[in-house]
Amino acid sequence: MAEPSTRRTAGARLHHPDLRTLVDTARLHAARQPDTTAVVCEGRTLTYAQLHAESSRVAHALHAAGAGPRARVAYLGKESEHYYEILFGCAKSETVLVPINWRLTAPEVSHILQDSGSEVLFLEEEFAPLLDRLPTAPPKTVVRLGRSDGYAAWKAEHPQIEPATSARPDTPVAQIYTSGTTGLPKGVVLAHRSFFAIRDALAAGQLDWIDWRVGDVALVGIPGFHVGGLWWATQNFNAGTTVVAMRAFASSDAIDLIREQGVTTACVVPAMLRMMLGEPGIKPDDFTTLRKIVYGGSPISESLLEESLAMFGSEFAQIYGLTETGNTAVCLPPADHIPGHPRMKAAGHPYPGVRAKAIAEDGRELQPGGIGEICLATPARMVEYWGLPDKTAETLVDGWIHTGDAGYIDEDGYIFIRDRIKDVILVGGENVYPAEIENVLERHPGVAEAVIVGAPDERWGEAVHAFVVPVRGQQPTARDMHRFLASRLASFKLPAHYEFIDHVPRNPSGKILRRELRDRFWNDSERKVN
């Protein structure tokens, strides 16, 4: 593979092979580069020495609150330096961080809190009104961020000395909730190793598909409640670079931060690139420091890639994986980002040490070119689905993660995704499962039955499309449906279109022919995913 060219002058590659846990990360960089900025957020900075000290306070405070090893600690808030203090505080206290999507409704948040059994909740003041709307009791300890008597006071009396810990690579450190086919989100438990395995694989293979270099300043565009945002931030902390945290992504703010902070690397979803390109007045000179953009969540269209290459002038690396694989397991390297090249249709190539196979319905491994379910074996894989041993056994089989994506692997080992076996819809990088929406929509008194599918969408990749069978004698409207769902589901799960039909197509055994409805939107597409 040819070495890709770049217009940026990059420093030496950074890799600290002795790091095995996030506890090691905080300790190493506090000792080696205490005054280097670890996090920038809204003009506030946190050095590596401060990150180490404040996360130690958090760990001691968690112990004092009665949170022992493996206890779950929830965080409901936007990105900030405090989020990362809490992440490292959980690592040092051997508790498990449960980041919650702040766009969820009260019933959705309540499910996560109850399912995880979270004993402590860190809550940003912006979301405090949600506490009163929870259908169940909140955790016994709620720490409010943004009040004078809240987070800062809660940790202030505790020492800055690192607590004793027995954390190991296989010790759980995060539990990230992902929607599921049953309609209820599942907690994916990730250990420390999930945040170290891929960077070690890249270093062992001497590959710079994704790399971290001296002087890097990294923009985290993906929220920290997603595995992609959490993984990208930890990779930069492990390397000892500077993380620029956005409270929430806004394209104009991202452009300002790239220019003002001298951002060199960024992790985004393609929809974010499209939004930045749509900002008036931007020009290539705004992005002269940017050397690499890592993107995932959905493929990039050829037209968007061409526009992005011309405007940003940086290298591009596509990553593919699941929360269950510990984020990325596959990468399409910069050298393959050539508009019009056949490999631009690939998800990418597995990293060294990651294995991939396509299997038939009977479990047989297929030869190159054979279309089947893509399975990945990666050292970064999940520990389990929290409290769901049967679901864990279905997805994690003999060390292989069954992705639910259908595709093939070519002779060179590149993976091409063609369709989905699971019914997931990807909306701007967010996983949305039809069953979750259907279960809520069918509670509407005017709805007899509902079927949700994904349809192509130029801006978001896919959009949620609802087929609704009304109750006989009722004539619900799209507005009725929207108002009913808005208080019960996060906004990104709401259908963009409603279509009222007389009946739902079924096979002779009564199973819904979801594919028949979905294919109306995708029949002309070579790849039935966006």
SULNOR-V899932 format. One record per residue. N is the residue number from 0. RES is the residue in one letter. SS is DSSP state (H for helix, E for strand, C for the rest). PHI is phi as a letter, one per 20 degrees, with the letter a starting at -180 (none if undefined). D_CENTER is the distance of its C-alpha to the mean C-alpha in whole Angstrom. Layout:
BEGIN
n-><N N>
res-><RES RES>
ss-><SS SS>
phi-><PHI PHI>
d_center-><D_CENTER D_CENTER>
END
This chain:
BEGIN
n-><0 1 2 3 4 5 6 7 8 9 10 11 12 13 14 15 16 17 18 19 20 21 22 23 24 25 26 27 28 29 30 31 32 33 34 35 36 37 38 39 40 41 42 43 44 45 46 47 48 49 50 51 52 53 54 55 56 57 58 59 60 61 62 63 64 65 66 67 68 69 70 71 72 73 74 75 76 77 78 79 80 81 82 83 84 85 86 87 88 89 90 91 92 93 94 95 96 97 98 99 100 101 102 103 104 105 106 107 108 109 110 111 112 113 114 115 116 117 118 119 120 121 122 123 124 125 126 127 128 129 130 131 132 133 134 135 136 137 138 139 140 141 142 143 144 145 146 147 148 149 150 151 152 153 154 155 156 157 158 159 160 161 162 163 164 165 166 167 168 169 170 171 172 173 174 175 176 177 178 179 180 181 182 183 184 185 186 187 188 189 190 191 192 193 194 195 196 197 198 199 200 201 202 203 204 205 206 207 208 209 210 211 212 213 214 215 216 217 218 219 220 221 222 223 224 225 226 227 228 229 230 231 232 233 234 235 236 237 238 239 240 241 242 243 244 245 246 247 248 249 250 251 252 253 254 255 256 257 258 259 260 261 262 263 264 265 266 267 268 269 270 271 272 273 274 275 276 277 278 279 280 281 282 283 284 285 286 287 288 289 290 291 292 293 294 295 296 297 298 299 300 301 302 303 304 305 306 307 308 309 310 311 312 313 314 315 316 317 318 319 320 321 322 323 324 325 326 327 328 329 330 331 332 333 334 335 336 337 338 339 340 341 342 343 344 345 346 347 348 349 350 351 352 353 354 355 356 357 358 359 360 361 362 363 364 365 366 367 368 369 370 371 372 373 374 375 376 377 378 379 380 381 382 383 384 385 386 387 388 389 390 391 392 393 394 395 396 397 398 399 400 401 402 403 404 405 406 407 408 409 410 411 412 413 414 415 416 417 418 419 420 421 422 423 424 425 426 427 428 429 430 431 432 433 434 435 436 437 438 439 440 441 442 443 444 445 446 447 448 449 450 451 452 453 454 455 456 457 458 459 460 461 462 463 464 465 466 467 468 469 470 471 472 473 474 475 476 477 478 479 480 481 482 483 484 485 486 487 488 489 490 491 492 493 494 495 496 497 498 499 500 501 502 503 504 505 506 507 508 509 510 511 512 513 514 515 516 517 518 519 520 521 522 523 524 525 526 527 528 529>
res-><M A E P S T R R T A G A R L H H P D L R T L V D T A R L H A A R Q P D T T A V V C E G R T L T Y A Q L H A E S S R V A H A L H A A G A G P R A R V A Y L G K E S E H Y Y E I L F G C A K S E T V L V P I N W R L T A P E V S H I L Q D S G S E V L F L E E E F A P L L D R L P T A P P K T V V R L G R S D G Y A A W K A E H P Q I E P A T S A R P D T P V A Q I Y T S G T T G L P K G V V L A H R S F F A I R D A L A A G Q L D W I D W R V G D V A L V G I P G F H V G G L W W A T Q N F N A G T T V V A M R A F A S S D A I D L I R E Q G V T T A C V V P A M L R M M L G E P G I K P D D F T T L R K I V Y G G S P I S E S L L E E S L A M F G S E F A Q I Y G L T E T G N T A V C L P P A D H I P G H P R M K A A G H P Y P G V R A K A I A E D G R E L Q P G G I G E I C L A T P A R M V E Y W G L P D K T A E T L V D G W I H T G D A G Y I D E D G Y I F I R D R I K D V I L V G G E N V Y P A E I E N V L E R H P G V A E A V I V G A P D E R W G E A V H A F V V P V R G Q Q P T A R D M H R F L A S R L A S F K L P A H Y E F I D H V P R N P S G K I L R R E L R D R F W N D S E R K V N>
ss-><C C C C C C C C C C C C E C C C C C C C C H H H H H H H H H H H C C C C E E E E E C C E E E E H H H H H H H H H H H H H H H H H C C C C C C C E E E E E C C C C H H H H H H H H H H H H H C C E E E E E C C C C C H H H H H H H H H H H C C C E E E E E H H H C H H H H H C C C C C C C E E E E E C C C C C H H H H H H C C C C C C C C C C C C C C C E E E E E E E C C C C C C C E E E E E E H H H H C H H H H H H H H C C C C C C C C E C C C E E E E C C C C C C H H H H H H H H H H H H H C C E E E E C C C C C H H H H H H H H H H H C C C E E E E C H H H H H H H H C C C C C C H H H H C C C C E E E E C C C C C C H H H H H H H H H H H C C E E E E E E E E H H H C E E E E E E C H H H C C C C C H H H H C C E E E C C C C E E E E E C C C C C E C C C C C C E E E E E E C C C C C C E E C C C H H H H H H H E E C C E E E E E E E E E E C C C C E E E E E E E C C C E E E E C C E E E E H H H H H H H H C C C C C E E E E E E E E E E E C C C E E E E E E E E E E C C C C C C C H H H H H H H H H C C C C H H H C C C E E E E C C C C C E C C C C C E C H H H H H H H H H C C C C C C C C>
phi-><none f f f e b e e e d f f f d b d f f f c c f f g f f f f f f e e b g e f f e c c b l n e c c f f f f f f f f f f g g f f f f g f e n e e g m f e c e c c r e f a f f g f g f g f f f g f e m e d f d f d f f e f e g f f f g g f f f f f m g e c c e c f g g d g g f g f d f f c f f g f d d d e e o d f d d g f f f e f e e f e f f f f b d g c g e f f c b c d e c f c f e n d f d e e e d e g g f d c f f f f f f f f e l d d g c b c c g n f c d e e e e g f e e f f f f f f f f f f f f e n e d e d e e g b f c f f f f f f f g f f e m f d c b c b d g f f f f f f f e f f n f b g f f c f e f d b d d c a n a f d f f f f f f f f f f e e m d f c c e d c r c g f e m n f c c c e f g f e e d g n f g f f e e f p d f f g n d d c b d c f g e n f f e f g n f e a f f c c d c f e f f f a e f m c f f f f f f e d c l n d e e f n d d a c d e f e n f d d e d a c e f e f d d d l n e f c d g g f f f f f f f e f f e d e b b c d c e c g b f e d n c c e d d e c e f f g n d c f d g f g f f f f f g e d c f g f e f g e b c c e c f b e f c e g e n f f e g f f f f f g e d g e d f d e b c>
d_center-><29 30 29 27 29 27 29 28 30 27 28 28 25 24 23 24 25 26 23 22 20 19 22 24 21 23 26 26 25 27 30 30 29 29 30 27 24 21 19 21 20 22 25 25 24 24 25 25 28 27 23 25 28 26 23 26 28 25 25 29 28 26 29 31 29 30 26 27 25 22 22 19 19 17 15 16 16 14 14 17 19 19 16 16 19 18 16 19 21 19 19 23 24 22 21 17 15 13 11 12 10 14 14 15 19 21 21 18 17 20 19 16 19 22 20 18 22 21 24 23 21 20 20 20 24 22 21 24 26 23 25 28 26 25 27 27 28 25 25 28 27 25 25 25 23 25 29 32 32 28 26 28 31 29 29 32 34 32 33 31 32 29 30 31 28 28 24 24 21 21 20 17 16 12 12 9 10 9 12 15 18 20 19 18 14 14 13 12 14 13 16 16 17 13 13 16 17 16 17 20 21 20 23 25 25 26 23 22 19 17 19 20 23 26 25 22 20 16 15 11 11 7 7 7 7 3 3 4 6 7 8 9 11 13 14 16 17 18 20 22 21 20 17 17 15 15 15 14 14 17 18 22 20 18 21 23 21 21 25 26 24 24 21 21 17 14 11 10 10 13 14 14 16 19 19 20 22 24 25 28 30 28 29 28 30 27 25 27 25 22 22 19 16 13 11 9 8 11 15 17 20 23 24 21 21 25 25 22 24 27 26 23 25 23 21 18 16 14 11 11 10 8 7 11 11 10 7 10 13 15 16 18 20 21 25 24 22 26 26 28 28 27 24 22 22 20 16 18 20 19 19 22 22 20 22 21 23 24 26 28 28 31 29 30 29 29 31 29 29 29 26 25 22 19 19 18 19 17 18 15 14 14 17 17 16 18 21 21 23 24 20 19 22 22 18 19 23 25 22 20 17 18 15 17 17 21 22 24 24 27 30 28 25 23 20 21 19 21 20 19 20 18 18 14 14 12 12 11 8 8 9 13 15 19 20 19 20 23 24 24 26 29 30 31 35 35 33 34 31 28 26 23 21 19 21 21 20 21 19 16 16 17 18 19 23 25 28 30 34 36 38 41 43 40 39 35 34 30 31 32 28 26 28 28 24 23 24 22 19 16 17 14 16 19 21 22 25 28 30 33 35 38 36 33 34 34 36 39 37 35 32 30 30 26 26 30 28 25 27 29 26 26 29 30 26 26 23 22 18 17>
END
